[in-house]
Amino acid sequence: MSKTDFFSISDLITPEQRMVQQAVRDFSDREIKPIIEDFAQKAEFPLQLIQKFGALGVFGPTIPQEYGGGGLDYISYGLMCQEIERGDSGMRSTVSVQSSLVMWPIYQFGSEEQKQRYLPRLATGEWLGCFGLTEPDHGSNPAGMTTNLIRTEGGYLLNGSKMWISNAPFADLAVVWAKGEDGKVRGVIVERGMKGFSTPEIHHKWSLRASATGELVFDQVFIPESHVFPNATGLRAPLQCLDKARYGIAWGAIGAAMDCYETAVKYAGERIQFEKPIASFQLVQKKLAEMLTEITKAQLLAWRLGTLMDADMATTTQISMAKRNNVAMALDVARESRQILGAMGITGEYPIMRHMMNLESVITYEGTHDIHLLILGQEITGIGAFK
């Protein structure tokens, strides 16, 4: 039994899913963990991983193979996210954005020409994408967006800006959501090199330091008709994309928690105080037992959500519950693990402080902790409390 598979979750998944999990775990141990502390300390994005992610098959794993995807199920995707986030939340963010927020909407809402043009290149990592919904003044309330499309000959003129966009500084294309003159939200594909399109990077972050974050700025950017999604009108379309991404986060956060917990268990067995390992003390055992319990509960929640996703039965509110619970769990585990390591927990010799800082972003993006609470509250009571 794995140290973090206390309820034998591996028995609930297929041999093929276990192979996917092991392959991505091996990749994370080999390609992410050895380099990620250095990149986080320097606040640099490890661009060399992008095509390696593509070769591994973690970009668009649920997209049909005919478009370059993996044609896999959602539990496999969840396990991929878990094992990548054992390495780093920022690296899982890169994968989540590419898969759930760029490739999925192109597949779901795009024309056949758009699918053929973009999906294979995104799947291999030849191209990197980003997703533009959040704005400087509209985060939790995307309906208030001011980025707009104005009809012109042969297409539209796009004006406005998006903020806190993962992958933006290096993205070859952006899936962008903007309001048309009729007030309805439309999705468009913006390619790097289009006149008036820029992606300034956001610096001085304390969180997701190995992830590239930036703005998307549109100044009279001409969007030809061929770059407009034909099957996406209204805010429901981008919110469907967020459901897919939040699902991956619900699994990914477990990976960060697992890495912190396993680090704490090992350290507690080796650290000697009062002539014996600190693992022998009741308060340390209490922390470890509670962490393992919470990780196990999150695993069961994610697994059940995965079965619902594969049956096309998962609801937005179920995804909200899993994202909210599992990220909060992971942050608590990171904090408790840091306490077990004492002063060593804040150093780059161990991954805990990096995970903790990353999770401070994960608990906010793709819907804040409190917004997901209100989504659940509305489901329970039938009364919206957002205003």
C-alpha positions in Angstrom: 0.0 0.0 0.0 1.3 3.5 -0.9 1.9 5.8 2.0 -0.8 8.1 0.7 -3.2 5.4 -0.6 -4.6 4.4 2.8 -8.0 3.3 1.4 -6.5 1.5 -1.6 -7.9 3.9 -4.2 -5.7 2.2 -6.7 -8.0 -0.8 -6.5 -10.8 1.5 -7.8 -9.0 2.4 -11.0 -8.2 0.3 -14.1 -4.8 -1.1 -15.0 -4.6 1.4 -17.8 -5.3 4.3 -15.5 -2.6 3.0 -13.1 -0.1 2.9 -16.0 -1.0 6.6 -16.9 -0.5 7.6 -13.2 2.8 5.8 -13.0 4.1 7.3 -16.2 3.3 10.8 -15.1 4.7 10.2 -11.6 7.9 9.0 -13.1 8.0 12.1 -15.4 7.4 14.4 -12.4 10.2 12.8 -10.4 12.6 12.8 -13.3 11.8 16.1 -15.1 10.1 18.5 -12.7 11.3 17.9 -9.1 15.0 18.1 -9.8 14.8 21.6 -11.5 11.7 23.3 -10.1 13.2 24.8 -6.9 15.8 26.6 -8.9 13.3 27.9 -11.4 11.0 29.0 -8.6 13.8 30.8 -6.8 14.7 32.6 -10.0 11.1 33.2 -10.9 11.6 31.7 -14.3 9.3 29.5 -16.4 10.9 26.1 -17.5 10.0 26.4 -21.2 11.9 23.2 -22.0 9.1 21.2 -20.3 6.4 22.3 -22.8 7.3 19.9 -25.6 8.1 17.2 -23.1 4.6 17.6 -21.7 3.4 17.2 -25.3 5.4 14.0 -25.8 4.1 12.6 -22.5 0.5 13.1 -23.7 -0.7 15.4 -20.9 -1.9 18.1 -23.2 -5.6 17.4 -24.2 -5.7 13.9 -22.8 -9.5 13.8 -23.1 -9.6 15.3 -26.6 -10.2 12.6 -29.4 -7.1 11.1 -31.0 -8.1 12.3 -34.4 -7.2 15.9 -33.3 -4.0 14.8 -31.6 -5.4 14.3 -28.1 -5.2 11.2 -26.0 -8.8 10.0 -26.1 -8.6 9.2 -22.4 -11.2 9.3 -19.6 -11.5 11.9 -16.9 -10.0 9.8 -14.1 -6.9 9.4 -16.2 -6.8 13.2 -16.6 -7.3 13.7 -12.9 -4.4 11.3 -12.0 -2.2 13.2 -14.5 -3.0 16.5 -12.7 -2.3 14.9 -9.3 1.1 13.6 -10.3 2.2 16.8 -12.1 1.2 18.9 -9.0 3.2 16.6 -6.8 6.0 18.4 -8.7 4.6 21.9 -8.8 1.2 23.7 -9.0 2.5 26.0 -11.6 3.3 23.1 -13.9 -0.1 21.6 -13.4 -1.6 25.1 -14.2 0.2 25.0 -17.5 -1.2 21.6 -18.3 -4.7 22.6 -17.0 -4.8 25.8 -19.1 -3.6 24.1 -22.3 -6.0 21.1 -21.9 -9.2 22.4 -20.2 -9.2 26.1 -21.1 -7.6 26.2 -24.6 -8.0 22.8 -26.3 -11.3 21.9 -24.8 -13.2 25.0 -25.9 -11.6 24.8 -29.4 -12.9 21.2 -29.6 -16.3 22.0 -28.0 -17.1 25.3 -29.6 -14.8 25.6 -32.6 -15.3 24.9 -36.3 -13.8 21.9 -38.0 -11.2 24.2 -39.5 -10.2 25.6 -36.1 -9.9 22.1 -34.6 -7.7 20.9 -37.4 -5.5 24.0 -37.4 -4.9 24.3 -33.7 -5.5 21.1 -31.7 -2.7 19.0 -33.1 -0.1 21.8 -32.6 -1.3 22.3 -29.0 -1.3 18.6 -28.2 2.4 18.2 -29.1 3.4 21.4 -27.3 4.5 23.0 -30.6 2.1 25.8 -29.6 1.3 27.0 -26.1 -2.1 28.6 -25.4 -3.8 30.7 -22.7 -7.3 31.6 -21.7 -8.6 35.2 -21.3 -11.6 35.7 -19.1 -10.5 37.5 -15.9 -10.1 41.3 -16.2 -8.4 43.9 -14.0 -11.7 45.0 -12.6 -13.8 41.8 -13.1 -12.6 38.6 -11.5 -15.4 36.9 -9.6 -18.0 38.7 -11.7 -17.0 37.8 -15.3 -20.4 39.1 -16.5 -19.2 42.6 -15.9 -16.3 42.3 -18.5 -15.6 45.3 -20.6 -13.4 43.7 -23.3 -15.5 44.1 -26.4 -15.9 43.1 -30.1 -17.1 45.6 -32.6 -18.3 44.4 -36.0 -16.1 45.5 -39.0 -15.7 44.3 -42.5 -14.6 40.6 -42.5 -14.7 40.2 -38.8 -14.4 42.2 -35.6 -12.2 44.7 -33.8 -11.2 43.5 -30.3 -10.4 46.0 -27.5 -9.8 45.6 -23.8 -7.5 43.7 -21.5 -7.3 40.5 -19.4 -5.4 40.0 -16.2 -3.7 37.2 -14.3 -3.4 35.0 -17.3 -1.3 31.8 -16.9 1.0 31.1 -19.9 0.3 34.5 -21.4 3.9 35.8 -21.8 4.9 32.7 -24.0 1.5 31.8 -25.5 1.2 31.4 -29.2 -2.5 31.9 -29.1 -5.2 33.0 -26.6 -8.8 31.9 -26.3 -10.5 35.2 -25.4 -14.0 36.0 -24.2 -15.5 39.4 -25.0 -18.8 41.1 -25.3 -20.3 41.8 -28.7 -22.3 44.9 -29.5 -25.5 43.0 -28.6 -24.0 42.4 -25.0 -23.6 38.7 -25.6 -20.2 37.0 -24.8 -18.4 35.5 -27.7 -15.2 33.4 -27.9 -12.4 34.2 -30.3 -8.9 32.9 -31.0 -6.2 35.6 -30.9 -2.8 34.6 -32.4 0.5 36.1 -31.3 1.7 38.5 -34.0 -1.8 40.0 -34.6 -1.4 43.8 -34.7 -2.4 45.5 -31.5 -2.0 42.3 -29.3 0.5 42.2 -26.5 1.2 40.0 -23.5 3.2 41.9 -20.8 4.5 39.7 -18.0 3.5 40.1 -14.3 6.6 40.2 -12.1 7.3 40.2 -8.4 5.0 37.3 -7.5 5.4 35.4 -4.2 3.3 32.5 -5.6 3.5 30.3 -8.7 7.0 31.7 -9.3 7.9 29.0 -11.9 4.7 29.8 -13.8 4.5 32.5 -16.4 1.7 35.0 -15.6 0.8 38.0 -17.6 -1.8 40.3 -19.1 -3.5 40.2 -22.5 -3.9 43.7 -24.1 -6.0 44.3 -27.2 -5.8 47.6 -29.0 -7.9 47.5 -32.1 -7.0 43.9 -32.8 -8.6 42.6 -36.0 -10.3 39.2 -35.5 -11.3 37.6 -38.8 -14.5 35.6 -38.9 -12.4 32.4 -39.2 -11.1 33.1 -35.6 -14.6 33.4 -34.0 -16.1 30.3 -32.3 -19.3 29.5 -34.2 -20.8 27.5 -31.3 -20.3 29.7 -28.3 -22.6 32.5 -27.4 -23.2 33.7 -23.8 -21.3 33.4 -20.5 -22.2 29.7 -20.2 -19.5 28.7 -22.7 -16.5 30.0 -20.7 -18.0 28.8 -17.5 -18.2 25.3 -18.9 -14.5 25.6 -19.6 -13.9 26.5 -16.0 -15.7 23.4 -14.8 -13.2 21.3 -16.7 -10.2 23.2 -15.2 -11.6 23.1 -11.7 -12.0 19.4 -12.0 -8.3 19.1 -12.7 -7.5 21.3 -9.8 -9.5 19.1 -7.4 -7.1 16.3 -8.3 -4.0 18.4 -8.6 -4.2 19.8 -5.1 -4.1 16.3 -3.7 -0.7 15.9 -5.4 0.7 18.9 -3.6 -0.7 17.7 -0.3 0.8 14.2 -0.9 4.2 15.7 -1.5 4.1 17.8 1.6 2.8 14.9 3.8 5.4 12.4 2.5 8.2 15.0 3.1 6.9 15.5 6.7 6.7 11.8 7.4 10.3 11.2 6.2 11.6 14.2 8.1 9.8 13.3 11.3 11.5 9.9 11.2 14.9 11.3 10.8 14.9 14.4 12.9 16.2 13.7 16.4 15.2 15.8 19.4 15.4 14.9 23.1 17.4 11.8 21.9 14.6 10.3 19.8 12.9 11.0 16.4 10.2 13.6 16.6 7.9 11.1 14.9 7.7 9.5 18.4 5.9 12.5 19.9 2.2 12.6 20.3 1.6 16.0 18.7 3.6 15.1 15.6 1.7 11.8 15.2 -1.6 13.8 15.6 -0.6 16.1 12.8 0.4 13.2 10.5 -2.7 11.2 11.3 -5.0 14.1 10.6 -3.2 15.0 7.4 -3.5 11.4 6.0 -7.2 11.4 7.0 -7.9 14.6 5.0 -5.8 13.5 2.0 -7.8 10.2 1.9 -11.1 12.0 2.1 -10.1 14.3 -0.8 -9.0 11.3 -2.8 -12.3 9.6 -2.4 -14.1 12.8 -3.3 -12.0 13.3 -6.5 -12.4 9.6 -7.5 -16.2 9.8 -7.2 -16.3 13.1 -9.1 -14.2 11.4 -11.8 -16.7 8.6 -12.2 -19.4 11.2 -12.5 -17.4 13.2 -15.1 -16.9 10.0 -17.2 -20.6 9.3 -17.0 -21.3 12.9 -18.1 -23.3 13.4 -14.8 -21.1 15.8 -12.8 -22.6 19.1 -12.0 -21.0 22.5 -11.6 -21.8 22.5 -7.9 -20.2 19.1 -7.4 -17.1 20.3 -9.1 -17.1 23.5 -6.9 -17.3 21.4 -3.7 -14.4 19.2 -4.8 -12.2 22.2 -5.8 -13.0 24.1 -2.7 -12.5 21.2 -0.3 -9.4 19.8 -1.8 -7.5 23.0 -2.2 -8.2 24.1 1.3 -7.2 20.6 2.5 -3.9 20.9 0.6 -3.1 24.3 2.0 -3.8 23.0 5.6 -1.5 20.0 5.0 1.2 22.2 3.6 1.0 24.5 6.7 1.0 21.5 9.2 3.9 19.9 7.3 5.9 23.1 7.5 5.5 23.1 11.2 6.8 19.6 11.5 9.9 20.6 9.6 10.4 23.7 11.8 12.9 26.2 10.4 14.0 23.8 7.6 10.4 24.0 6.2 11.0 27.5 4.9 14.1 26.6 2.9 14.3 25.5 -0.7 15.9 22.2 0.4 12.4 21.0 0.9 9.3 21.6 -1.3 6.8 22.6 1.4 7.1 26.3 1.4 6.9 26.4 -2.4 3.8 24.3 -2.4 2.3 26.5 0.4 2.9 29.7 -1.6 1.5 28.1 -4.8 -1.6 26.9 -3.1 -2.4 30.5 -1.9 -3.0 31.2 -5.6 -4.8 27.9 -6.3 -7.3 28.6 -3.6 -8.1 31.9 -5.4 -8.0 31.1 -9.1 -10.8 29.4 -11.0 -13.2 30.7 -8.5 -12.2 31.8 -5.0 -12.7 29.7 -1.9 -15.6 32.0 -0.9 -17.3 32.1 -4.3 -17.4 28.3 -4.4 -19.0 28.5 -1.0 -21.7 30.8 -2.4 -22.2 28.5 -5.4 -22.9 25.6 -3.0 -25.1 27.9 -0.9 -27.2 28.8 -3.8 -27.6 25.1 -4.7 -28.7 24.3 -1.2 -31.1 27.2 -0.6 -32.1 28.2 -4.1 -31.2 31.7 -3.2 -28.3 33.6 -4.8 -26.1 35.5 -2.4 -23.6 37.0 -4.8 -24.9 40.6 -4.5 
